[in-house]
Amino acid sequence: MKILNITKLLVTSATVALMVGCAQPGPEATKGALIGGAGAAGITALVGGSKRSVVTAAAVGAVAGGLYGDSKDKENQ
């Protein structure tokens, strides 16, 4: 790996850690993010997507599933 790639990885990891350090997602949000990410990545891989498109689909699916699950958690409060 190039030094530049390692630096990007460290900066990204630190940013994500700071963003989610205090967050406590509910059980439905967690489940939704896992199902959404895995489902989107699986479908994209099955239809022959590239590695980059599989990762992108997993990220989008996880966010969408997490948002849906979070809305379900708020309904149950």
C-alpha positions in Angstrom: 0.0 0.0 0.0 1.1 3.5 -0.6 1.6 5.9 2.2 -1.2 8.0 0.9 -3.7 5.1 1.1 -2.7 4.4 4.7 -3.2 8.0 5.6 -6.6 8.0 4.0 -7.5 4.9 5.9 -6.5 6.3 9.2 -8.3 9.6 8.7 -11.5 7.8 7.6 -11.3 5.4 10.6 -10.8 8.3 13.0 -13.7 10.2 11.5 -16.1 7.2 11.7 -15.0 6.5 15.3 -15.8 10.1 16.3 -19.1 10.1 14.5 -20.4 6.9 16.1 -18.6 7.0 19.4 -21.6 8.3 21.4 -24.4 6.9 19.2 -26.5 4.2 20.7 -28.7 2.8 17.9 -31.8 0.9 18.8 -32.3 -2.8 18.1 -34.4 -2.3 15.0 -31.9 0.3 13.6 -29.0 -2.2 14.1 -31.0 -5.0 12.5 -32.1 -2.9 9.6 -28.6 -1.7 8.9 -27.2 -5.3 8.9 -30.0 -6.7 6.7 -29.9 -3.7 4.3 -26.1 -3.8 3.9 -25.9 -7.6 3.5 -28.9 -7.7 1.2 -27.7 -4.9 -1.1 -24.2 -6.3 -1.3 -25.5 -9.8 -2.0 -27.8 -8.8 -4.7 -25.2 -6.6 -6.4 -22.6 -9.4 -6.3 -25.2 -11.9 -7.7 -25.9 -9.7 -10.7 -22.2 -9.4 -11.4 -21.3 -6.0 -10.0 -17.7 -5.0 -9.6 -16.0 -4.9 -6.1 -16.5 -1.2 -6.0 -20.2 -1.4 -6.8 -20.7 -4.1 -4.2 -19.1 -2.0 -1.5 -21.1 1.1 -2.6 -24.4 -1.0 -2.5 -23.5 -2.3 0.9 -23.0 1.2 2.2 -26.2 2.6 0.7 -28.2 -0.5 1.9 -26.8 -0.2 5.4 -27.8 3.5 5.6 -31.2 2.9 4.2 -31.9 -0.1 6.4 -30.6 1.8 9.5 -32.9 4.8 8.8 -35.9 2.5 8.3 -35.0 0.6 11.5 -34.5 3.9 13.4 -38.0 5.0 12.3 -39.4 1.7 13.7 -37.6 2.3 17.0 -39.1 5.7 17.3 -42.6 4.3 16.7 -42.1 1.8 19.5 -41.1 4.4 22.1 
